[in-house]
Amino acid sequence: MMRVALDMECDECGHDQFMLPVQKKQGDQVTCVQCGKPTCHTSDLESALGAFAKHNTVPEPVLESATDTLGRMRENA
């Protein structure tokens, strides 16, 4: 699992840090670091990041690199 801070808050406790699974055996749930509540699926997060990149100034190679890295980490697990 990888701990990350995201620009969103947990519905349960309001925390802004989440655990992302990086290996297939860890599933696909993004969970709150503080209370452990499942927040979303990794595929939902990747879709949201992709949509954000299309409408904002985040360079696409940076976003592609991040999602590619996450995908490779899950494939190699």
Beta strands, then each sheet from edge to edge (+ up, - down):
strand 1: 2-5
strand 2: 17-20
strand 3: 29-32
strand 4: 38-41
sheet 1: 1+ 2- 3+ 4-
end
